[in-house]
Amino acid sequence: MDKKEEMYQHVQECIKNNLNQQAYCVERGINIARFYYWKKKYLQEQINDSSFITVSAPPQSTGRQLELLFPNGLRLYCGYDAPAGLLKELINL
């Protein structure tokens, strides 16, 4: 396994399990700046590979509503079970 694959696995695990990034890195002996570098690369690749990235609710979340906040200030509220096609249409308006 090369360095990229190794770091992407760490990034994916941290994101998937909604873990504290700093604590995650300390526990595994990973330099936090290096982790942030690889996380940025990973997320950028995800955006370039597809128009959607995986979003998961924190384990303590009790609501069934998803809120997406865009850099331009737009907020999109929808249920977690909203069809991906509908979300894509709403985002592209």
PDB file of N, CA, C and O in Angstrom:
ATOM      1  N   MET A   1       0.851  -1.176   0.000  1.00  0.00           N
ATOM      2  CA  MET A   1       0.000   0.000   0.000  1.00  0.00           C
ATOM      3  C   MET A   1       0.895   1.237   0.000  1.00  0.00           C
ATOM      4  O   MET A   1       1.821   1.348   0.804  1.00  0.00           O
ATOM      5  N   ASP A   2       0.603   2.168  -0.917  1.00  0.00           N
ATOM      6  CA  ASP A   2       1.417   3.386  -0.961  1.00  0.00           C
ATOM      7  C   ASP A   2       0.895   4.405   0.062  1.00  0.00           C
ATOM      8  O   ASP A   2      -0.146   4.204   0.687  1.00  0.00           O
ATOM      9  N   LYS A   3       1.638   5.490   0.212  1.00  0.00           N
ATOM     10  CA  LYS A   3       1.332   6.513   1.218  1.00  0.00           C
ATOM     11  C   LYS A   3      -0.058   7.119   0.995  1.00  0.00           C
ATOM     12  O   LYS A   3      -0.801   7.349   1.949  1.00  0.00           O
ATOM     13  N   LYS A   4      -0.399   7.375  -0.267  1.00  0.00           N
ATOM     14  CA  LYS A   4      -1.700   7.965  -0.578  1.00  0.00           C
ATOM     15  C   LYS A   4      -2.836   7.054  -0.113  1.00  0.00           C
ATOM     16  O   LYS A   4      -3.771   7.513   0.542  1.00  0.00           O
ATOM     17  N   GLU A   5      -2.758   5.777  -0.448  1.00  0.00           N
ATOM     18  CA  GLU A   5      -3.800   4.826  -0.040  1.00  0.00           C
ATOM     19  C   GLU A   5      -3.891   4.731   1.479  1.00  0.00           C
ATOM     20  O   GLU A   5      -4.984   4.677   2.041  1.00  0.00           O
ATOM     21  N   GLU A   6      -2.735   4.711   2.137  1.00  0.00           N
ATOM     22  CA  GLU A   6      -2.698   4.617   3.595  1.00  0.00           C
ATOM     23  C   GLU A   6      -3.368   5.835   4.240  1.00  0.00           C
ATOM     24  O   GLU A   6      -4.189   5.696   5.146  1.00  0.00           O
ATOM     25  N   MET A   7      -3.008   7.017   3.764  1.00  0.00           N
ATOM     26  CA  MET A   7      -3.567   8.225   4.352  1.00  0.00           C
ATOM     27  C   MET A   7      -5.053   8.362   4.015  1.00  0.00           C
ATOM     28  O   MET A   7      -5.829   8.830   4.849  1.00  0.00           O
ATOM     29  N   TYR A   8      -5.459   7.967   2.820  1.00  0.00           N
ATOM     30  CA  TYR A   8      -6.873   8.036   2.458  1.00  0.00           C
ATOM     31  C   TYR A   8      -7.703   7.102   3.344  1.00  0.00           C
ATOM     32  O   TYR A   8      -8.845   7.417   3.679  1.00  0.00           O
ATOM     33  N   GLN A   9      -7.139   5.967   3.718  1.00  0.00           N
ATOM     34  CA  GLN A   9      -7.837   5.066   4.632  1.00  0.00           C
ATOM     35  C   GLN A   9      -8.052   5.740   5.988  1.00  0.00           C
ATOM     36  O   GLN A   9      -9.125   5.630   6.581  1.00  0.00           O
ATOM     37  N   HIS A  10      -7.031   6.432   6.467  1.00  0.00           N
ATOM     38  CA  HIS A  10      -7.163   7.153   7.737  1.00  0.00           C
ATOM     39  C   HIS A  10      -8.228   8.242   7.623  1.00  0.00           C
ATOM     40  O   HIS A  10      -9.070   8.387   8.509  1.00  0.00           O
ATOM     41  N   VAL A  11      -8.191   8.994   6.549  1.00  0.00           N
ATOM     42  CA  VAL A  11      -9.161  10.073   6.336  1.00  0.00           C
ATOM     43  C   VAL A  11     -10.575   9.496   6.266  1.00  0.00           C
ATOM     44  O   VAL A  11     -11.488  10.017   6.906  1.00  0.00           O
ATOM     45  N   GLN A  12     -10.757   8.436   5.503  1.00  0.00           N
ATOM     46  CA  GLN A  12     -12.072   7.817   5.368  1.00  0.00           C
ATOM     47  C   GLN A  12     -12.587   7.309   6.716  1.00  0.00           C
ATOM     48  O   GLN A  12     -13.758   7.500   7.046  1.00  0.00           O
ATOM     49  N   GLU A  13     -11.726   6.672   7.484  1.00  0.00           N
ATOM     50  CA  GLU A  13     -12.133   6.156   8.795  1.00  0.00           C
ATOM     51  C   GLU A  13     -12.560   7.293   9.718  1.00  0.00           C
ATOM     52  O   GLU A  13     -13.573   7.197  10.411  1.00  0.00           O
ATOM     53  N   CYS A  14     -11.786   8.353   9.720  1.00  0.00           N
ATOM     54  CA  CYS A  14     -12.078   9.502  10.576  1.00  0.00           C
ATOM     55  C   CYS A  14     -13.407  10.153  10.178  1.00  0.00           C
ATOM     56  O   CYS A  14     -14.217  10.485  11.044  1.00  0.00           O
ATOM     57  N   ILE A  15     -13.630  10.333   8.890  1.00  0.00           N
ATOM     58  CA  ILE A  15     -14.872  10.950   8.406  1.00  0.00           C
ATOM     59  C   ILE A  15     -16.065  10.034   8.663  1.00  0.00           C
ATOM     60  O   ILE A  15     -17.093  10.471   9.181  1.00  0.00           O
ATOM     61  N   LYS A  16     -15.924   8.774   8.302  1.00  0.00           N
ATOM     62  CA  LYS A  16     -17.029   7.816   8.424  1.00  0.00           C
ATOM     63  C   LYS A  16     -17.511   7.691   9.869  1.00  0.00           C
ATOM     64  O   LYS A  16     -18.712   7.616  10.125  1.00  0.00           O
ATOM     65  N   ASN A  17     -16.578   7.670  10.796  1.00  0.00           N
ATOM     66  CA  ASN A  17     -16.921   7.473  12.207  1.00  0.00           C
ATOM     67  C   ASN A  17     -17.071   8.777  12.986  1.00  0.00           C
ATOM     68  O   ASN A  17     -17.239   8.766  14.206  1.00  0.00           O
ATOM     69  N   ASN A  18     -17.006   9.917  12.259  1.00  0.00           N
ATOM     70  CA  ASN A  18     -17.177  11.239  12.871  1.00  0.00           C
ATOM     71  C   ASN A  18     -16.261  11.409  14.087  1.00  0.00           C
ATOM     72  O   ASN A  18     -16.697  11.836  15.156  1.00  0.00           O
ATOM     73  N   LEU A  19     -14.988  11.067  13.900  1.00  0.00           N
ATOM     74  CA  LEU A  19     -14.019  11.117  14.994  1.00  0.00           C
ATOM     75  C   LEU A  19     -13.353  12.486  15.094  1.00  0.00           C
ATOM     76  O   LEU A  19     -13.264  13.217  14.108  1.00  0.00           O
ATOM     77  N   ASN A  20     -12.895  12.819  16.278  1.00  0.00           N
ATOM     78  CA  ASN A  20     -12.105  14.028  16.483  1.00  0.00           C
ATOM     79  C   ASN A  20     -10.773  13.832  15.764  1.00  0.00           C
ATOM     80  O   ASN A  20     -10.027  12.904  16.078  1.00  0.00           O
ATOM     81  N   GLN A  21     -10.476  14.697  14.806  1.00  0.00           N
ATOM     82  CA  GLN A  21      -9.295  14.513  13.963  1.00  0.00           C
ATOM     83  C   GLN A  21      -7.999  14.582  14.749  1.00  0.00           C
ATOM     84  O   GLN A  21      -7.086  13.787  14.524  1.00  0.00           O
ATOM     85  N   GLN A  22      -7.917  15.526  15.664  1.00  0.00           N
ATOM     86  CA  GLN A  22      -6.684  15.687  16.425  1.00  0.00           C
ATOM     87  C   GLN A  22      -6.438  14.461  17.311  1.00  0.00           C
ATOM     88  O   GLN A  22      -5.322  13.942  17.357  1.00  0.00           O
ATOM     89  N   ALA A  23      -7.471  14.003  18.008  1.00  0.00           N
ATOM     90  CA  ALA A  23      -7.334  12.824  18.863  1.00  0.00           C
ATOM     91  C   ALA A  23      -6.999  11.592  18.028  1.00  0.00           C
ATOM     92  O   ALA A  23      -6.178  10.769  18.432  1.00  0.00           O
ATOM     93  N   TYR A  24      -7.627  11.469  16.876  1.00  0.00           N
ATOM     94  CA  TYR A  24      -7.369  10.351  15.970  1.00  0.00           C
ATOM     95  C   TYR A  24      -5.887  10.309  15.589  1.00  0.00           C
ATOM     96  O   TYR A  24      -5.250   9.256  15.627  1.00  0.00           O
ATOM     97  N   CYS A  25      -5.356  11.471  15.223  1.00  0.00           N
ATOM     98  CA  CYS A  25      -3.956  11.546  14.798  1.00  0.00           C
ATOM     99  C   CYS A  25      -2.996  11.246  15.945  1.00  0.00           C
ATOM    100  O   CYS A  25      -1.995  10.557  15.752  1.00  0.00           O
ATOM    101  N   VAL A  26      -3.292  11.755  17.125  1.00  0.00           N
ATOM    102  CA  VAL A  26      -2.428  11.503  18.282  1.00  0.00           C
ATOM    103  C   VAL A  26      -2.401  10.010  18.592  1.00  0.00           C
ATOM    104  O   VAL A  26      -1.333   9.445  18.829  1.00  0.00           O
ATOM    105  N   GLU A  27      -3.568   9.368  18.591  1.00  0.00           N
ATOM    106  CA  GLU A  27      -3.656   7.933  18.886  1.00  0.00           C
ATOM    107  C   GLU A  27      -2.863   7.083  17.893  1.00  0.00           C
ATOM    108  O   GLU A  27      -2.336   6.031  18.255  1.00  0.00           O
ATOM    109  N   ARG A  28      -2.779   7.534  16.656  1.00  0.00           N
ATOM    110  CA  ARG A  28      -2.121   6.739  15.609  1.00  0.00           C
ATOM    111  C   ARG A  28      -0.741   7.259  15.230  1.00  0.00           C
ATOM    112  O   ARG A  28      -0.097   6.718  14.331  1.00  0.00           O
ATOM    113  N   GLY A  29      -0.284   8.306  15.912  1.00  0.00           N
ATOM    114  CA  GLY A  29       1.044   8.847  15.637  1.00  0.00           C
ATOM    115  C   GLY A  29       1.164   9.521  14.293  1.00  0.00           C
ATOM    116  O   GLY A  29       2.218   9.478  13.659  1.00  0.00           O
ATOM    117  N   ILE A  30       0.072  10.152  13.853  1.00  0.00           N
ATOM    118  CA  ILE A  30       0.064  10.841  12.565  1.00  0.00           C
ATOM    119  C   ILE A  30       0.215  12.336  12.823  1.00  0.00           C
ATOM    120  O   ILE A  30      -0.452  12.888  13.699  1.00  0.00           O
ATOM    121  N   ASN A  31       1.076  12.980  12.076  1.00  0.00           N
ATOM    122  CA  ASN A  31       1.240  14.431  12.171  1.00  0.00           C
ATOM    123  C   ASN A  31      -0.059  15.083  11.711  1.00  0.00           C
ATOM    124  O   ASN A  31      -0.541  14.799  10.614  1.00  0.00           O
ATOM    125  N   ILE A  32      -0.632  15.958  12.545  1.00  0.00           N
ATOM    126  CA  ILE A  32      -1.939  16.555  12.247  1.00  0.00           C
ATOM    127  C   ILE A  32      -1.916  17.396  10.973  1.00  0.00           C
ATOM    128  O   ILE A  32      -2.888  17.403  10.218  1.00  0.00           O
ATOM    129  N   ALA A  33      -0.819  18.101  10.730  1.00  0.00           N
ATOM    130  CA  ALA A  33      -0.716  18.899   9.499  1.00  0.00           C
ATOM    131  C   ALA A  33      -0.715  17.989   8.270  1.00  0.00           C
ATOM    132  O   ALA A  33      -1.324  18.312   7.251  1.00  0.00           O
ATOM    133  N   ARG A  34      -0.033  16.860   8.373  1.00  0.00           N
ATOM    134  CA  ARG A  34      -0.009  15.901   7.265  1.00  0.00           C
ATOM    135  C   ARG A  34      -1.407  15.329   7.038  1.00  0.00           C
ATOM    136  O   ARG A  34      -1.845  15.161   5.900  1.00  0.00           O
ATOM    137  N   PHE A  35      -2.105  15.032   8.143  1.00  0.00           N
ATOM    138  CA  PHE A  35      -3.467  14.515   8.023  1.00  0.00           C
ATOM    139  C   PHE A  35      -4.352  15.522   7.304  1.00  0.00           C
ATOM    140  O   PHE A  35      -5.078  15.146   6.384  1.00  0.00           O
ATOM    141  N   TYR A  36      -4.312  16.801   7.700  1.00  0.00           N
ATOM    142  CA  TYR A  36      -5.125  17.839   7.062  1.00  0.00           C
ATOM    143  C   TYR A  36      -4.793  17.969   5.575  1.00  0.00           C
ATOM    144  O   TYR A  36      -5.683  18.178   4.751  1.00  0.00           O
ATOM    145  N   TYR A  37      -3.518  17.844   5.244  1.00  0.00           N
ATOM    146  CA  TYR A  37      -3.089  17.905   3.844  1.00  0.00           C
ATOM    147  C   TYR A  37      -3.766  16.783   3.046  1.00  0.00           C
ATOM    148  O   TYR A  37      -4.337  17.023   1.982  1.00  0.00           O
ATOM    149  N   TRP A  38      -3.696  15.562   3.573  1.00  0.00           N
ATOM    150  CA  TRP A  38      -4.263  14.428   2.867  1.00  0.00           C
ATOM    151  C   TRP A  38      -5.797  14.484   2.853  1.00  0.00           C
ATOM    152  O   TRP A  38      -6.421  14.047   1.886  1.00  0.00           O
ATOM    153  N   LYS A  39      -6.401  15.016   3.911  1.00  0.00           N
ATOM    154  CA  LYS A  39      -7.852  15.152   3.936  1.00  0.00           C
ATOM    155  C   LYS A  39      -8.305  16.131   2.845  1.00  0.00           C
ATOM    156  O   LYS A  39      -9.285  15.886   2.141  1.00  0.00           O
ATOM    157  N   LYS A  40      -7.579  17.234   2.721  1.00  0.00           N
ATOM    158  CA  LYS A  40      -7.911  18.219   1.687  1.00  0.00           C
ATOM    159  C   LYS A  40      -7.812  17.590   0.299  1.00  0.00           C
ATOM    160  O   LYS A  40      -8.693  17.788  -0.537  1.00  0.00           O
ATOM    161  N   LYS A  41      -6.734  16.828   0.051  1.00  0.00           N
ATOM    162  CA  LYS A  41      -6.565  16.166  -1.245  1.00  0.00           C
ATOM    163  C   LYS A  41      -7.689  15.149  -1.490  1.00  0.00           C
ATOM    164  O   LYS A  41      -8.238  15.059  -2.588  1.00  0.00           O
ATOM    165  N   TYR A  42      -8.011  14.398  -0.450  1.00  0.00           N
ATOM    166  CA  TYR A  42      -9.059  13.379  -0.562  1.00  0.00           C
ATOM    167  C   TYR A  42     -10.401  14.016  -0.910  1.00  0.00           C
ATOM    168  O   TYR A  42     -11.081  13.566  -1.833  1.00  0.00           O
ATOM    169  N   LEU A  43     -10.787  15.065  -0.173  1.00  0.00           N
ATOM    170  CA  LEU A  43     -12.067  15.720  -0.420  1.00  0.00           C
ATOM    171  C   LEU A  43     -12.108  16.359  -1.802  1.00  0.00           C
ATOM    172  O   LEU A  43     -13.140  16.326  -2.473  1.00  0.00           O
ATOM    173  N   GLN A  44     -10.987  16.941  -2.232  1.00  0.00           N
ATOM    174  CA  GLN A  44     -10.932  17.539  -3.562  1.00  0.00           C
ATOM    175  C   GLN A  44     -11.115  16.474  -4.637  1.00  0.00           C
ATOM    176  O   GLN A  44     -11.798  16.711  -5.633  1.00  0.00           O
ATOM    177  N   GLU A  45     -10.519  15.322  -4.448  1.00  0.00           N
ATOM    178  CA  GLU A  45     -10.683  14.222  -5.407  1.00  0.00           C
ATOM    179  C   GLU A  45     -12.127  13.764  -5.454  1.00  0.00           C
ATOM    180  O   GLU A  45     -12.659  13.475  -6.526  1.00  0.00           O
ATOM    181  N   GLN A  46     -12.767  13.697  -4.284  1.00  0.00           N
ATOM    182  CA  GLN A  46     -14.154  13.279  -4.228  1.00  0.00           C
ATOM    183  C   GLN A  46     -15.050  14.246  -4.991  1.00  0.00           C
ATOM    184  O   GLN A  46     -15.969  13.825  -5.693  1.00  0.00           O
ATOM    185  N   ILE A  47     -14.786  15.523  -4.855  1.00  0.00           N
ATOM    186  CA  ILE A  47     -15.570  16.541  -5.559  1.00  0.00           C
ATOM    187  C   ILE A  47     -15.342  16.438  -7.060  1.00  0.00           C
ATOM    188  O   ILE A  47     -16.283  16.569  -7.843  1.00  0.00           O
ATOM    189  N   ASN A  48     -14.091  16.202  -7.467  1.00  0.00           N
ATOM    190  CA  ASN A  48     -13.771  16.098  -8.893  1.00  0.00           C
ATOM    191  C   ASN A  48     -14.305  14.820  -9.517  1.00  0.00           C
ATOM    192  O   ASN A  48     -14.650  14.803 -10.698  1.00  0.00           O
ATOM    193  N   ASP A  49     -14.376  13.737  -8.724  1.00  0.00           N
ATOM    194  CA  ASP A  49     -14.831  12.451  -9.244  1.00  0.00           C
ATOM    195  C   ASP A  49     -16.345  12.377  -9.399  1.00  0.00           C
ATOM    196  O   ASP A  49     -16.847  11.590 -10.202  1.00  0.00           O
ATOM    197  N   SER A  50     -17.069  13.180  -8.645  1.00  0.00           N
ATOM    198  CA  SER A  50     -18.522  13.089  -8.671  1.00  0.00           C
ATOM    199  C   SER A  50     -19.109  14.405  -8.213  1.00  0.00           C
ATOM    200  O   SER A  50     -18.427  15.235  -7.611  1.00  0.00           O
ATOM    201  N   SER A  51     -20.370  14.580  -8.504  1.00  0.00           N
ATOM    202  CA  SER A  51     -21.009  15.816  -8.076  1.00  0.00           C
ATOM    203  C   SER A  51     -21.482  15.731  -6.633  1.00  0.00           C
ATOM    204  O   SER A  51     -21.938  16.732  -6.081  1.00  0.00           O
ATOM    205  N   PHE A  52     -21.389  14.572  -6.012  1.00  0.00           N
ATOM    206  CA  PHE A  52     -21.782  14.391  -4.621  1.00  0.00           C
ATOM    207  C   PHE A  52     -20.646  13.779  -3.829  1.00  0.00           C
ATOM    208  O   PHE A  52     -19.845  13.007  -4.357  1.00  0.00           O
ATOM    209  N   ILE A  53     -20.586  14.136  -2.542  1.00  0.00           N
ATOM    210  CA  ILE A  53     -19.675  13.476  -1.618  1.00  0.00           C
ATOM    211  C   ILE A  53     -20.524  12.832  -0.532  1.00  0.00           C
ATOM    212  O   ILE A  53     -21.664  13.240  -0.312  1.00  0.00           O
ATOM    213  N   THR A  54     -19.990  11.851   0.132  1.00  0.00           N
ATOM    214  CA  THR A  54     -20.714  11.159   1.185  1.00  0.00           C
ATOM    215  C   THR A  54     -20.897  12.078   2.378  1.00  0.00           C
ATOM    216  O   THR A  54     -19.955  12.724   2.838  1.00  0.00           O
ATOM    217  N   VAL A  55     -22.120  12.123   2.866  1.00  0.00           N
ATOM    218  CA  VAL A  55     -22.434  12.895   4.059  1.00  0.00           C
ATOM    219  C   VAL A  55     -23.105  11.942   5.029  1.00  0.00           C
ATOM    220  O   VAL A  55     -24.055  11.249   4.666  1.00  0.00           O
ATOM    221  N   SER A  56     -22.618  11.902   6.253  1.00  0.00           N
ATOM    222  CA  SER A  56     -23.246  11.031   7.238  1.00  0.00           C
ATOM    223  C   SER A  56     -23.593  11.830   8.479  1.00  0.00           C
ATOM    224  O   SER A  56     -22.911  12.793   8.831  1.00  0.00           O
ATOM    225  N   ALA A  57     -24.666  11.411   9.134  1.00  0.00           N
ATOM    226  CA  ALA A  57     -25.111  12.097  10.344  1.00  0.00           C
ATOM    227  C   ALA A  57     -24.283  11.617  11.531  1.00  0.00           C
ATOM    228  O   ALA A  57     -23.913  10.445  11.597  1.00  0.00           O
ATOM    229  N   PRO A  58     -23.994  12.510  12.459  1.00  0.00           N
ATOM    230  CA  PRO A  58     -23.295  12.092  13.670  1.00  0.00           C
ATOM    231  C   PRO A  58     -24.121  11.047  14.416  1.00  0.00           C
ATOM    232  O   PRO A  58     -25.350  11.085  14.356  1.00  0.00           O
ATOM    233  N   PRO A  59     -23.470  10.113  15.118  1.00  0.00           N
ATOM    234  CA  PRO A  59     -24.209   9.052  15.810  1.00  0.00           C
ATOM    235  C   PRO A  59     -25.241   9.578  16.806  1.00  0.00           C
ATOM    236  O   PRO A  59     -26.269   8.936  17.019  1.00  0.00           O
ATOM    237  N   GLN A  60     -24.985  10.734  17.417  1.00  0.00           N
ATOM    238  CA  GLN A  60     -25.907  11.262  18.408  1.00  0.00           C
ATOM    239  C   GLN A  60     -27.073  12.015  17.781  1.00  0.00           C
ATOM    240  O   GLN A  60     -27.950  12.502  18.494  1.00  0.00           O
ATOM    241  N   SER A  61     -27.091  12.114  16.463  1.00  0.00           N
ATOM    242  CA  SER A  61     -28.142  12.858  15.779  1.00  0.00           C
ATOM    243  C   SER A  61     -29.483  12.146  15.930  1.00  0.00           C
ATOM    244  O   SER A  61     -29.587  10.943  15.691  1.00  0.00           O
ATOM    245  N   THR A  62     -30.499  12.894  16.325  1.00  0.00           N
ATOM    246  CA  THR A  62     -31.827  12.301  16.489  1.00  0.00           C
ATOM    247  C   THR A  62     -32.786  12.764  15.407  1.00  0.00           C
ATOM    248  O   THR A  62     -33.816  12.127  15.183  1.00  0.00           O
ATOM    249  N   GLY A  63     -32.470  13.850  14.737  1.00  0.00           N
ATOM    250  CA  GLY A  63     -33.359  14.385  13.706  1.00  0.00           C
ATOM    251  C   GLY A  63     -33.259  13.606  12.422  1.00  0.00           C
ATOM    252  O   GLY A  63     -32.288  12.889  12.177  1.00  0.00           O
ATOM    253  N   ARG A  64     -34.263  13.758  11.618  1.00  0.00           N
ATOM    254  CA  ARG A  64     -34.273  13.092  10.313  1.00  0.00           C
ATOM    255  C   ARG A  64     -34.100  14.112   9.207  1.00  0.00           C
ATOM    256  O   ARG A  64     -34.424  13.843   8.051  1.00  0.00           O
ATOM    257  N   GLN A  65     -33.586  15.290   9.560  1.00  0.00           N
ATOM    258  CA  GLN A  65     -33.429  16.356   8.587  1.00  0.00           C
ATOM    259  C   GLN A  65     -31.948  16.641   8.357  1.00  0.00           C
ATOM    260  O   GLN A  65     -31.152  16.674   9.295  1.00  0.00           O
ATOM    261  N   LEU A  66     -31.605  16.842   7.119  1.00  0.00           N
ATOM    262  CA  LEU A  66     -30.245  17.152   6.716  1.00  0.00           C
ATOM    263  C   LEU A  66     -30.192  18.618   6.317  1.00  0.00           C
ATOM    264  O   LEU A  66     -31.062  19.096   5.589  1.00  0.00           O
ATOM    265  N   GLU A  67     -29.183  19.329   6.787  1.00  0.00           N
ATOM    266  CA  GLU A  67     -28.986  20.721   6.421  1.00  0.00           C
ATOM    267  C   GLU A  67     -27.648  20.834   5.716  1.00  0.00           C
ATOM    268  O   GLU A  67     -26.611  20.473   6.274  1.00  0.00           O
ATOM    269  N   LEU A  68     -27.670  21.333   4.494  1.00  0.00           N
ATOM    270  CA  LEU A  68     -26.443  21.571   3.739  1.00  0.00           C
ATOM    271  C   LEU A  68     -26.233  23.075   3.659  1.00  0.00           C
ATOM    272  O   LEU A  68     -27.114  23.802   3.201  1.00  0.00           O
ATOM    273  N   LEU A  69     -25.093  23.537   4.093  1.00  0.00           N
ATOM    274  CA  LEU A  69     -24.768  24.962   4.061  1.00  0.00           C
ATOM    275  C   LEU A  69     -23.669  25.169   3.022  1.00  0.00           C
ATOM    276  O   LEU A  69     -22.589  24.589   3.128  1.00  0.00           O
ATOM    277  N   PHE A  70     -23.949  25.994   2.024  1.00  0.00           N
ATOM    278  CA  PHE A  70     -23.014  26.244   0.937  1.00  0.00           C
ATOM    279  C   PHE A  70     -22.193  27.495   1.208  1.00  0.00           C
ATOM    280  O   PHE A  70     -22.637  28.368   1.954  1.00  0.00           O
ATOM    281  N   PRO A  71     -21.007  27.602   0.619  1.00  0.00           N
ATOM    282  CA  PRO A  71     -20.138  28.760   0.846  1.00  0.00           C
ATOM    283  C   PRO A  71     -20.801  30.102   0.555  1.00  0.00           C
ATOM    284  O   PRO A  71     -20.432  31.114   1.150  1.00  0.00           O
ATOM    285  N   ASN A  72     -21.774  30.122  -0.353  1.00  0.00           N
ATOM    286  CA  ASN A  72     -22.442  31.382  -0.695  1.00  0.00           C
ATOM    287  C   ASN A  72     -23.567  31.739   0.280  1.00  0.00           C
ATOM    288  O   ASN A  72     -24.270  32.727   0.072  1.00  0.00           O
ATOM    289  N   GLY A  73     -23.745  30.941   1.348  1.00  0.00           N
ATOM    290  CA  GLY A  73     -24.756  31.212   2.359  1.00  0.00           C
ATOM    291  C   GLY A  73     -26.067  30.478   2.146  1.00  0.00           C
ATOM    292  O   GLY A  73     -26.927  30.499   3.026  1.00  0.00           O
ATOM    293  N   LEU A  74     -26.245  29.833   1.010  1.00  0.00           N
ATOM    294  CA  LEU A  74     -27.453  29.071   0.731  1.00  0.00           C
ATOM    295  C   LEU A  74     -27.558  27.900   1.699  1.00  0.00           C
ATOM    296  O   LEU A  74     -26.576  27.196   1.936  1.00  0.00           O
ATOM    297  N   ARG A  75     -28.745  27.692   2.256  1.00  0.00           N
ATOM    298  CA  ARG A  75     -29.013  26.548   3.124  1.00  0.00           C
ATOM    299  C   ARG A  75     -30.054  25.670   2.450  1.00  0.00           C
ATOM    300  O   ARG A  75     -31.067  26.162   1.951  1.00  0.00           O
ATOM    301  N   LEU A  76     -29.803  24.382   2.438  1.00  0.00           N
ATOM    302  CA  LEU A  76     -30.724  23.422   1.851  1.00  0.00           C
ATOM    303  C   LEU A  76     -31.115  22.439   2.943  1.00  0.00           C
ATOM    304  O   LEU A  76     -30.256  21.764   3.510  1.00  0.00           O
ATOM    305  N   TYR A  77     -32.404  22.355   3.238  1.00  0.00           N
ATOM    306  CA  TYR A  77     -32.922  21.426   4.231  1.00  0.00           C
ATOM    307  C   TYR A  77     -33.687  20.324   3.513  1.00  0.00           C
ATOM    308  O   TYR A  77     -34.481  20.597   2.612  1.00  0.00           O
ATOM    309  N   CYS A  78     -33.446  19.081   3.912  1.00  0.00           N
ATOM    310  CA  CYS A  78     -34.185  17.967   3.331  1.00  0.00           C
ATOM    311  C   CYS A  78     -34.084  16.774   4.272  1.00  0.00           C
ATOM    312  O   CYS A  78     -33.284  16.780   5.207  1.00  0.00           O
ATOM    313  N   GLY A  79     -34.886  15.766   4.024  1.00  0.00           N
ATOM    314  CA  GLY A  79     -34.818  14.537   4.799  1.00  0.00           C
ATOM    315  C   GLY A  79     -33.626  13.702   4.362  1.00  0.00           C
ATOM    316  O   GLY A  79     -33.135  13.847   3.243  1.00  0.00           O
ATOM    317  N   TYR A  80     -33.163  12.828   5.248  1.00  0.00           N
ATOM    318  CA  TYR A  80     -32.029  11.958   4.913  1.00  0.00           C
ATOM    319  C   TYR A  80     -32.364  10.996   3.779  1.00  0.00           C
ATOM    320  O   TYR A  80     -31.470  10.478   3.110  1.00  0.00           O
ATOM    321  N   ASP A  81     -33.643  10.763   3.570  1.00  0.00           N
ATOM    322  CA  ASP A  81     -34.049   9.827   2.529  1.00  0.00           C
ATOM    323  C   ASP A  81     -34.396  10.515   1.211  1.00  0.00           C
ATOM    324  O   ASP A  81     -34.991   9.895   0.329  1.00  0.00           O
ATOM    325  N   ALA A  82     -34.033  11.782   1.067  1.00  0.00           N
ATOM    326  CA  ALA A  82     -34.312  12.520  -0.171  1.00  0.00           C
ATOM    327  C   ALA A  82     -33.557  11.878  -1.339  1.00  0.00           C
ATOM    328  O   ALA A  82     -32.381  11.541  -1.203  1.00  0.00           O
ATOM    329  N   PRO A  83     -34.226  11.707  -2.483  1.00  0.00           N
ATOM    330  CA  PRO A  83     -33.564  11.104  -3.651  1.00  0.00           C
ATOM    331  C   PRO A  83     -32.398  11.971  -4.141  1.00  0.00           C
ATOM    332  O   PRO A  83     -32.498  13.198  -4.180  1.00  0.00           O
ATOM    333  N   ALA A  84     -31.324  11.332  -4.503  1.00  0.00           N
ATOM    334  CA  ALA A  84     -30.126  12.044  -4.963  1.00  0.00           C
ATOM    335  C   ALA A  84     -30.430  12.907  -6.186  1.00  0.00           C
ATOM    336  O   ALA A  84     -29.885  14.003  -6.314  1.00  0.00           O
ATOM    337  N   GLY A  85     -31.286  12.434  -7.079  1.00  0.00           N
ATOM    338  CA  GLY A  85     -31.633  13.201  -8.275  1.00  0.00           C
ATOM    339  C   GLY A  85     -32.310  14.520  -7.935  1.00  0.00           C
ATOM    340  O   GLY A  85     -32.045  15.545  -8.562  1.00  0.00           O
ATOM    341  N   LEU A  86     -33.191  14.483  -6.932  1.00  0.00           N
ATOM    342  CA  LEU A  86     -33.866  15.706  -6.496  1.00  0.00           C
ATOM    343  C   LEU A  86     -32.863  16.689  -5.896  1.00  0.00           C
ATOM    344  O   LEU A  86     -32.913  17.884  -6.189  1.00  0.00           O
ATOM    345  N   LEU A  87     -31.957  16.191  -5.062  1.00  0.00           N
ATOM    346  CA  LEU A  87     -30.931  17.064  -4.474  1.00  0.00           C
ATOM    347  C   LEU A  87     -30.083  17.704  -5.563  1.00  0.00           C
ATOM    348  O   LEU A  87     -29.766  18.891  -5.498  1.00  0.00           O
ATOM    349  N   LYS A  88     -29.721  16.917  -6.555  1.00  0.00           N
ATOM    350  CA  LYS A  88     -28.897  17.450  -7.651  1.00  0.00           C
ATOM    351  C   LYS A  88     -29.635  18.568  -8.382  1.00  0.00           C
ATOM    352  O   LYS A  88     -29.038  19.590  -8.721  1.00  0.00           O
ATOM    353  N   GLU A  89     -30.931  18.376  -8.626  1.00  0.00           N
ATOM    354  CA  GLU A  89     -31.715  19.411  -9.303  1.00  0.00           C
ATOM    355  C   GLU A  89     -31.779  20.674  -8.445  1.00  0.00           C
ATOM    356  O   GLU A  89     -31.623  21.775  -8.974  1.00  0.00           O
ATOM    357  N   LEU A  90     -32.004  20.545  -7.149  1.00  0.00           N
ATOM    358  CA  LEU A  90     -32.090  21.691  -6.261  1.00  0.00           C
ATOM    359  C   LEU A  90     -30.763  22.448  -6.187  1.00  0.00           C
ATOM    360  O   LEU A  90     -30.745  23.679  -6.160  1.00  0.00           O
ATOM    361  N   ILE A  91     -29.674  21.720  -6.156  1.00  0.00           N
ATOM    362  CA  ILE A  91     -28.353  22.352  -6.066  1.00  0.00           C
ATOM    363  C   ILE A  91     -28.031  23.109  -7.340  1.00  0.00           C
ATOM    364  O   ILE A  91     -27.376  24.150  -7.294  1.00  0.00           O
ATOM    365  N   ASN A  92     -28.485  22.598  -8.480  1.00  0.00           N
ATOM    366  CA  ASN A  92     -28.166  23.213  -9.772  1.00  0.00           C
ATOM    367  C   ASN A  92     -29.110  24.338 -10.160  1.00  0.00           C
ATOM    368  O   ASN A  92     -28.974  24.887 -11.253  1.00  0.00           O
ATOM    369  N   LEU A  93     -30.055  24.701  -9.315  1.00  0.00           N
ATOM    370  CA  LEU A  93     -30.981  25.798  -9.639  1.00  0.00           C
ATOM    371  C   LEU A  93     -30.264  27.117  -9.694  1.00  0.00           C
ATOM    372  O   LEU A  93     -30.886  28.147  -9.953  1.00  0.00           O
TER     373      LEU A  93
END
